[in-house]
Amino acid sequence: MSEQPAPADHARQQLEPAAADAVRAYAAKTRENADQFAAVLEDIAENGLPPVEDCTPWEELREAHLTRLARQRPAIA
């Protein structure tokens, strides 16, 4: 991402208020997720990795996520 301003001869297209609100909400959710991820990394840096017995195998996480995605998908008649 560049810190340079956009050239003056290219006007920016303004968003509709509802679209701007949706973009702000997405930005806030993305920021929240990034903060949670950063907190986990900081905890690992401070305390080390958790014991293997306390961890969930990635295969279980994958299957749970795929199940959630399948529930969100509308059924085809």
Sequence and secondary structure as in RCSB ss.txt:
>XXXX:A:sequence
MSEQPAPADHARQQLEPAAADAVRAYAAKTRENADQFAAVLEDIAENGLPPVEDCTPWEELREAHLTRLARQRPA
IA
>XXXX:A:secstr
   S   TTS      HHHHHHHHHHHHHHHHHHHHHHHHHHHHHHH    GGGS  HHHHHHHHHHHHHHHS  
  
